[in-house]
Amino acid sequence: MKTLIEKYGGVPTIAPSMREQKLDLDAPLAAFERSLLADDVHALACMTGVGTRIFLRELTARDPGLLERLQDVVLFARGTKPLQALKEFGLKGVNVDKPHTWREISESLMGQLQPGQHAILLEYGESPPAALRRELHSAGLRLTNIPVYRTTFPLDTGPLERAVWSCIRGEKDVLLLASGTQALHFLKYAEQIGVLEEARAALNQMVIVSIGPACSEVASDLGLRISLEANPHKMGILVRTAAEHATALVGKVAG
């Protein structure tokens, strides 16, 4: 990111906002194994490549034969990264429609499963929204969430704190978001140091560039206004979009 920003003539401030923290999977994996062996897993929704790899690696460590049982389960992937992770374990997945938000996951599950059937969702970072649970429940589907990992603050929060204060002082023009969780953690940290409303107001005076609809959806739920969105939804396009269009918007974004 730093190299790309500098290539386009920008001055980057890098502020890591999160790290992945693996959770204890012993109990969830035992429950999943029981359901799988009882033919009571009808779909598995894989949300991220990282989470899918962790889950399948630990599942294989319990019993390599369980991967073969998964061949009979419909495996949904939220984008190319979890799809690639499935392939690495010899599994075939179905990539949900773009833009790969919770809505497409919900639609895919409801389109595939019958009332009473059981879907497993591999969580990542944060729990799925209540709307997803309500939709599946209304369709008569059973849903089990397996939290594979959580995202927490980086061990060194110094750069993040400096970035929060720098934005509040009006020293930054553009915020690049590669995931909705980055926005969530930025505001969570601002709340932790007692400047949540000031930070939200400052961000809404900046040009916020999102990597895609899923990221934009989270940011919007947090009260942030997205100015630009990368299309296609890739890191290089994110930076290029900002480089080509953000300058004209700086100073014009209303809070």
C-alpha positions, 0 to 999 in steps of 0.5 A, spaced: 500 500 500 505 504 501 509 503 495 502 504 491 500 510 494 507 513 493 507 511 486 501 515 485 504 521 488 501 521 495 504 521 502 502 515 506 500 514 513 500 507 515 496 505 521 495 498 522 488 497 525 487 490 527 490 483 527 487 476 527 487 472 534 485 465 533 480 462 537 480 455 541 476 451 536 476 444 540 469 445 542 466 447 535 470 442 531 467 437 536 460 439 534 461 440 527 464 433 526 458 430 530 453 434 525 457 432 519 457 424 521 450 425 522 449 428 515 446 434 519 450 439 515 447 441 508 451 447 507 458 450 509 459 458 508 466 460 508 467 467 509 475 468 508 481 465 506 484 465 512 478 462 516 477 457 511 484 455 512 484 455 519 478 451 520 480 445 515 487 445 517 484 443 524 479 439 522 484 435 518 488 434 524 482 431 528 480 426 522 483 426 515 477 422 513 472 428 514 474 432 508 471 426 504 465 427 508 465 434 506 465 433 499 457 431 499 456 438 503 455 444 498 460 449 500 459 457 499 465 461 498 465 469 499 469 471 494 476 468 490 480 467 497 476 462 501 474 459 494 482 458 493 483 455 500 477 450 499 481 448 493 488 447 497 484 442 501 481 438 494 474 441 495 470 445 490 466 451 492 461 455 489 463 462 489 457 467 491 455 472 486 458 479 487 459 483 491 460 478 496 456 481 502 452 478 507 446 479 502 449 474 497 451 469 502 444 469 505 440 468 498 445 463 496 443 459 502 436 460 502 436 458 494 440 452 496 437 449 502 430 446 504 426 448 511 429 444 516 436 444 513 442 446 517 447 451 515 454 452 518 457 459 517 465 460 518 465 467 522 471 472 521 472 478 525 465 480 527 459 476 528 454 476 522 449 481 522 442 480 526 439 481 519 442 475 516 440 470 522 433 473 521 432 472 514 435 464 515 430 463 521 424 466 517 426 461 511 426 455 516 433 454 516 438 452 522 444 456 522 450 455 526 456 460 527 463 457 528 467 463 530 474 461 527 478 468 529 477 474 532 480 481 530 483 485 535 487 491 536 495 491 534 500 489 539 503 496 538 497 501 538 501 507 537 501 508 530 493 508 530 492 513 536 497 518 532 492 517 526 486 518 530 489 524 532 492 526 526 485 526 522 481 530 528 486 535 527 484 535 520 491 533 517 489 528 513 485 528 506 484 521 504 482 515 508 483 508 504 479 502 507 481 495 505 476 492 509 470 494 513 473 492 520 479 497 519 473 502 519 470 499 525 477 498 529 479 505 527 472 508 531 473 503 536 480 505 538 477 512 538 472 511 543 477 507 547 481 514 548 474 518 549 474 521 542 469 517 538 464 523 535 470 527 534 473 522 530 467 520 526 466 527 524 473 528 522 472 522 517 466 525 514 470 531 512 475 526 509 475 523 502 473 515 504 475 510 499 472 503 499 475 497 496 468 494 495 460 494 497 462 489 503 466 494 506 462 500 504 456 497 507 460 496 514 462 503 514 455 506 512 453 502 518 458 506 522 455 512 520 461 514 515 460 516 508 463 513 502 466 518 497 469 513 492 469 505 491 474 501 487 471 497 481 474 491 480 475 490 488 482 490 488 488 493 492 491 496 486 485 499 484 483 502 490 489 506 490 488 508 483 481 510 484 483 515 490 489 517 486 485 519 480 479 522 483 480 524 490 483 530 489 477 533 486 473 531 492 478 534 497 475 540 501 468 538 498 466 533 502 460 535 507 460 533 514 
